[in-house]
């Protein structure tokens, strides 16, 4: 395997049996102390017990599959390393999340922050992920995960405003409410845990109920929710709780936003529509709108060669909206003529076409926001399976949109070639970073907790930066 420079959300196969994951940064005056750690997670996205947390005070997992090797510092370059023997990982472990904490400051104060994936047997660099951070004191750099019996690595780059305690609790690690005792002199200084810190002995604690009405950011009751079928209403309730947890974790418990949904309808997406993947995505995004938007509505667009606005999605009408408007897989895209028997509210997909012209729908959504100003910011949830080729046009639209009260969150659905969308996190010349991107192999296998965390990790940071810049 040759070395690869990775962007946020990208992934690659890992052929080496034993790998080292090195968190690297430039040491210097005023730079916080950084500690790397690892969490071994089951398919449910949780640790089995606190022994699945590997860090400097618990440096070796019982299976010997994961070991914290410790820090090194040479000529101003610092690093902390975790080694993983992928061949020794227990079958129950589906993911190994590679974390870090900052002591004495935030990750935004750490220059040259990068994650390097190394072949432990040769020392060769397999991949490098350069990361950008802000006010976070805890961070997920990447993750090793199983897919169809093989291991892959994903660049994550997700910060936690709630610190190491918030990160650990999210994955089922016990957080002790008592102050942590001082470490022995031979042990590196502990990561910050205001005021709590992970322990390695107590049983896993249950998270506080997210539905308590007095709690800031608790799930909001939404108009029309009571009209949903019972099973859909139960799923929505659980998902709203998870959205609320994710927002609290990122310091955005009370954020209100207008939510806009954009769905790729190009020819390569037909399989995802016909298999119900897109319908499931829409239902999961409805929970985001129900939690963020006062009226729980989403404006929606579909696009391929041309954009087309879909009817607004009102929560109480979700089953019918899915039936009428998530329908590309039911249409013969290559037949001539117009499909008969369309409901007046439906879009004939022949007018939309089959190519990828993202810049057109971006421009149309921008025009909608300008023509319909709102007191709250707008969050655009944009789903595509790749095939991006209008890079210059897309970049121009999104650069011009920097001064607008809109955050663009792009999600890749398992194909490839996301073009400029993958590079936007590192594109200079913008007052604020108004674009987020990540990709998943199979979104149907991603737990709600993980999906909402990744979906909402950058939006609160943008709100803070946009407020300071006078955009909001």
N, C-alpha and C positions, 0 to 999 in steps of 0.2 A: 504494500500500500504506500502511495506517495503522499507527502504532506499536503494538506488542504487548508486554505484560509476560509473560515466559516463565517456566515452572517447569522443574525439572530433568527431562530426558528428552523435553520437548515439542519440536515442530518446526514450521516454517512455510515456505511457498514464497517464493522470492526472485525478484522480477521485475526489479530493477535490474541493469543490465549491470555497473557498477562499484560495489563496496561497500567501506566502511571498517569494520574491526572494531577497536573501541577498548576496551582494558582500562582501567578507571577505578577510582580509589581516593582516599581522603582522606590527603593527606600530613601529616606531623607528626613530632614527636620520637619516636624509638624505632621508627618504621615502616620495615620493610625496603625496600630498593630493588627495584623490580619491572621485569622485562624481558619484553616480548611477543615471540613468534616464531611461525612457521608451518611446517608439514610438508606437503609435497605427496605424496600416497600413491596407489599404483596399486590395482587391484581386490583385490590380495593383501594390502592393508593395510600395505605397506612402501614406503619411498622407493626410487627407482631407483639413486641414489647420493647422496653427501653434498651435492651441489649442490641437492637438493630440500629442504634446510633453510634457511629464510630467517630471519635474525636480525641483530642490530646489526652484527656483523662480516662479514656476507654479506647486505647489505640488499636486493638485487634478484635475483630469479630470472632465469635465462638467457632464459626465454620472455617476460619483462616482465609476466607475469600477476600476480605477487605481489611487493609492495614493502613493506619495513619503513620507515615514515615517521618513526619516532622519537618522543621524549617531549615532553610539554608540561606545564607546571605554572602554574596561575593561581589565586590567592587560596585556597591550601590544597587545591585539587582537582588531582590528578595523573592522567596518562594516558599510555599508549603504544599506538601505532596501526599496524595492518597494513592495506594496501589491496590488494584483489583485483579484477582485471579478469576477470570470469567468462567473457566472450566470448573471451579470449585463452588460457584454460587449455587445455593440450594434451589431446587425446583420451585419452591413456594415464592421465591423472590423474583418479581417481574421487572423491577426498576431499581437502579441505584442513583439516588439524587446527590449531586456534588455541590455542597454548600460552603458558605464562608460567613464569618462575622468580623466586624471591625470594632476594635477596642480603642477608645479615646478619640473618636471622630466618626465620620461617615465615609462611604465608599466614593462619594464625589471628591473627596480629598486625597484619593489614592491614584497617583499618576501611573500610566502604563499598565493598567489592570488588564490581565489576559489569562485565559485558560488554555493550557497546552495538553494535548493528549499524546502520550509517548508509548512506544513499544518497549516494554520493560526488558525484554531480552536483548535488544540491540541499542536502546537509547534513542532511536530515531523518532523524530517528531511526525506523528500521523496527521495531526490537525492543530490549528491555532484559532482561537476565538477571542478577538479583542473586544472588550466590553466597555460600555459607557454607563455611569451611575450618577446618582444625585444625592439625596439626603438619607438614603437607606443605610441601616447599620447591619443588615443581614442580606444575603444574596444567594441565589441559586445560579451557579455558572452553567451547568449542563447536567445531562443525565445519560447513563447507560441503560438500555432497555432491550428486552427480547422482542423479536418480531419473526414469527414463523420459524422458531427454533434457532435463530441466529441473533447475534448481538449487534446493536447499532448505537451510535452516539448522537445526541441532539444538543445543539447550542441553545441555551435557554435565556440567560441574562436577565433574570427577574429579581427585582429588589423587594424588600419587605420594610415598609415604614414602621411596622410593629416590632422590629428587631428580631433577634434570635429566638426569643420566647414565642413570638407570634409564628415564626416559621416552624419551630419544633412542634408546637401545639397543633398546628394545622395537619401534621402528619402522624399525630397520635402519641408524641413524646410527652411524658409527665413533666410539668413545670411546677417546681416547688415554690410556694408563696413566701417562704422564709428567705432572708438574705443568704447568699452563698458564703460559706466560710472561706477564709483566705487559703490559697493554694500553697503547697510546700514550695520552698525556694527552687527546687530542681524542675518544677513544672512551669511551662510558659504561662503568662498571665491569662486569666480566663476571658472568654468573649463576653461582651456586654449583654446583660439580661435585665432590662429595667422593668420592675425590680426583680424579676424571676430569672431562673437559670435551669437548663436541663439537668436532670439527675439520671442516675443509671441503676436505680434499685427499686423505686416505688412503682406500684402498678399504674397502668395507663389511665389517665384521668379523662373523664368525659368532658367534652366542650360544653360551655354554658349554652342553654337553650337560646337559639337565635330568634325565636318568635316572641320573646317577652315584649309586650307593647311599650314598656317604658324605656327600652334600650334604644339609643340613637342608631339609626340605620336598620331597625328591625324591618322584616318583610312588610310591605305596604299592601293593604287591601285595595283591589283594583275593580273599577266598575265593570260589570259583566262577568266577573270571575265565577259567580255563583251559577251561571248558566252553562258552564262547561260540563261535559260528561264526568262522572265521578273519578274514573281512572286518570283522566287528563288533569282534573283539578288537583288530585293528590300529587301527581308529578310536578305540576306547576308550583304547588306549595313548597315542596322539598327544594326545588330549584331556586325559588325566590329566597329561601333561607340561605342557600349556598352563595347566591349573588351578594346578599347582605353581608355574609361573613367575609367574602373576598373584598368588598368595598371597605369594611372596617379595617381589615388587615393592611390595606394600602392607604389608610388615613382619609378615606372619602365616604364615611358613613352617611353623611347627610347630603351628598351630592344629588342634584336633580339635573336631568339632561333630556333633550329630545333625541330619540333613537331612530336612525334611518338604516334600513336593511337593503343591501344590494346583492343580487344573486346572479352569478355567471350562468348564461344559458347557451354558451357556445357548444358546438357539436360534440366535443369530447366530454361534456358534462352529462350527456344523455343517460349513461349507465348509472350515475349517481342519483339522477331523478327517478329512473325506473325502479331502482332498488329501494327507494324510500329514504335514502340518505339525506337528501336535501329537505324533505318534509320534516325529518327529525331535527335537522339543524334549525329550521324555522321555529319549531316548537320550543327548542332550547333557548333561542334568542328572544322569544316572547317573554320569557321569565326576566331577561335583562330589562326589556322595556317596561314590564310590570313593576320592577323595582326602581328604575331610574326616572321614568316619565310619570308626571302627575296623573295623566289620564290613561296611562298604560297602552297607548297607541304607538304603532310604528308606521312611518311612511316607508314605501318599498318600491324598488326598481328591479327590473331584470334587464340584461343586456347581452349582446353578442356583436354582430355587425352594427346594430343600432340599439340605443336604449329605449326602454318603454316603462312608463310609470305604471305600477300596479295599484289597485285600490288600497287605501289605508287598512292596516291590519288592526282591528279592534279585538280585544282579548276575548270577549264573549262570543265572537264569531269565528274563532280560530279553526274549529273543525271544517266549517264550510269554506273558509279562506284557503285552507290547505287543499281541499278538493278542487276548488275552481282555479287556483292560481299557481300551484306548484305542480306543473303539468307538462314540462318539456318532454319527459320520457314517453308521453302518450301521443306525441305528434310526429308524423312522418316529415322530418325537416326537409327532405330532398324531393318531395312531391310537388308538382306544380298546382296552382290554384289555391283557393282558400278553404280552410276546414269548415264544414257546415255544422250548424247546430251549436255555435258558440253562444254562451251567455253574453249579454251586452256588456258586462263588466270585464270580460276576459280579453286578454291580448292574443291575437293570432301570431303564433311564433314565426310564421313566414315573414312577417314584417320585421322581426328581430334579426333573422339570419343566423349564421353559424360561426362567424369569425370573432376574433378577440379585438375589440376596440374600447378598451377601458377608459381612455381619455374622454370619449363622448359622454359616457354616463357620469364620470366625475364632473365634467362641465355642467351637466344637467342638474346634478344634486347641488352644486355650488350655486347655480342660478335660483334653485328653489329656496335655499337658505337666505340668499340676498332678498328675494321677493317676499319671504315670510319670516321676518325677524322675530326672534323669541328672546325672552329674558334669560333663558338657560342656554348653556352651550349645547352643541350637537355632536353626538357620537355616531359615526358611520361604521356599521359592521359590514364588511365587504368580503364576500366569499367567492373564491375562484380556484380552478384546478391548474392554473398556469397557462403556458402558451403565450406569455406576454412578449410582444415584439414592438409595440409603439413606445419605446422607452423615452425618447426625447419629448414626445407629446405628453406622456403621462407625467414626466418630471416637471415639465413646464406648468401643467395644471396644478400640481401639488405644491410647487414652489410659490405660485401666485396665491394659493389658498392659505399660505402661512399667516397672513394678516386677518383671516376670517375665523369666527368662533366655532371652528369645526375640527374634531380630531378624527383621523382616518385610520381605522384598525382593519388591516387586511389579514385574512386567514387563508392559507394555502391548503387545498384539499387533496394532497397526496400525489399530484403529478410532478411536473418540474418546469424549469425555465420561468421563474417569476421576475426575471429581469431587474429593473430599477427598484421594484418594491422591496427586494431583499437588501438593497444597498442604501436605502433612505436613511437608516439609522446613522450612517457614517458620512452622509452628504453634507458638506459645509455650506455656509452662505445663507443660513436661515436663522431668524431671531429665536425661534423656538422649534423644537422637533414635533411636527404635527402629524407624523405618520408612525404607526406601529405595524409590525409584520411577524408572523410565525407560521410555520407549516406543520401539518401532521400527516402521518402515513394513512391512518384510517380514523376519521373523527368519531365514528361510531364506537370505537373502543376506548376513547379518552373519557375518563370519569368526569362528571359535572364539576367536581371541585377543582380538578386540574384545568379543565377548559375555561371556567370562569376566572380562575386566577391568572391564566395567561392572557385572556381576553381583556381583563381590566387592570393589568399591571402598569401600563404606561399612561392610560387616560388621566388618572389623578395627578401624575407628574406634569403632564401637559397643562392641566387646569392651573396648577400653581405657577408654572412658567408663563402661561398666557396672561394670567392675572397681573404678574409683575411687569409684563411687557405692555400692558394696557390694551391687550386684544380682547379680554373679557371685561 
